[in-house]
Amino acid sequence: MALSRLLPRLQSRPEPVPEPVEEAPAPPADEPPRLQAVREATPAPDADRAVMANVIVLANQKGGVAKTTTTLNLGVAMRELGHRVLVIDLDPQGNLTMSQGMNPDAIDRSMFDVLVHRIPISDVIKTVEVDVAVASIDLAGAELALSALIGRERALEKALVEVRDRYDYILVDTPPSLGLLTINAFVAADAVIVPVQCEYLSLRGLVQLENTLAMVRENLNPKVHVQGIVPTMYDGRTLHAREAIEILEEHFGDLVYDTRIRKTVRYAEAPVKGSSVLKYDPSGPAAQAYRDLAKEVLDGAETRDDA
C-alpha cells in the first residue's frame, strides 16, 4: 500500500535537542516536582522554562478530524484533574469559541488583535468551562497581515510570554492548513498532538505535517515534537477503521494513544448547548473517552519532563 511506504517518517524522527545542561545549575535535591512548581511559583516572564506552561498544539491540515472537539474536551478533562488550562482558538472559523457559547461575530477583540496588533493575550481570554483565548472571523486575514511583519512566525510565542506562568497547560486549536497561523503555533509549542480520523486520507496527512514540523525544528523551534496521535471518529464495526488503527500502530507504535474517540452524536450536540461533552453528558462514554485521553496526555507530558 502506498500509505505504508509514506508513513515511517514520523517514527524515525530524532528526539528534540535537549537544553544544554550547563546553561542552568542543577536543581537542589529537595526541589518539588516540576508540575508542582508550575502551580505554586509565579516567575518573571523570562524565568526558566521548567516553571512555564506546557504548550500543546492540536494540528492536522485535514479538516473534520475533531481537532476542535479534542482541544476543548481535552482541556476541560485536564481542568477536572486539577490543572490550570488555557485553550487558544487559532482557527478563523471560531468553532472552539462557539463551542463555549460565544459568538465570534460579536467579539470586539480576538486572537487577530493579539497576533497582528500585539495587544496582551489576557485581553481576549474569557473564562467559561476553561479559559478561552477567543477567535473571530478577522483571523482569516491574519496571515496576510502577519506576512508584512518582522518575526511573523513568532507572534504567538511572544504573546504567550505574558501568561505562561499562569497555567499548567496551554492547548492551541489550529486551522485545517499548514499556513502561517499553524506555523506560529508550532514555533510556540513544546509538543504537537495529531487527531487522526480513522480513514486513509487522514493518515496520509501525517506525512505532510511531519515535513512541516521538520522545517520548524530545523529553523525555528528545535524542541517541538509529536507527543501523540489520537484516533478519532472510530467505528469498530468497519473493517476500514480497524485497518487504519493497525497501520497507525504498525508505523508509529507508542505514539498512538490507547484511547479511541468513537463516533457519537454527543460531540455534535454539545456545542449547540455551548458546552463541552463533559458538561453536556458527564456520565456518558463520550465524556469518559476524553477523561481517559487526558490521563494519557498528562502521563506522557510528565514522563518527558522527568526524562
Buried (B, 14 or more C-beta within 10 A) or exposed (E): EEBEEBBEEBBEBEEBEEEEEEEEEEEEEEEEEBBEBBEEBEBEEEEBBBBBBBBBBBBBBBEEBBBBBBBBBBBBBBBBEEBBBBBBBBBBBBBBBBBBBBEBEEBEBBBBBBBBEEBEBEEBBBEBBBBBBBBBBBBBEBBEBBEEEEEBBBBBBBBBBBBBBBBBBBBBBBBBBBBBBBBBBBBBBBBBBBBBBBBBEBBBBBBBBBEBBBEBBEEBBEBBBBBBBBBBBBBEEEEEBBBBBEBBBEBBEEBBBEBBBBBBEBBEBBBEEBBBBBBBBEEEEBBBBBBBBBBBBBEBBBEBBEE
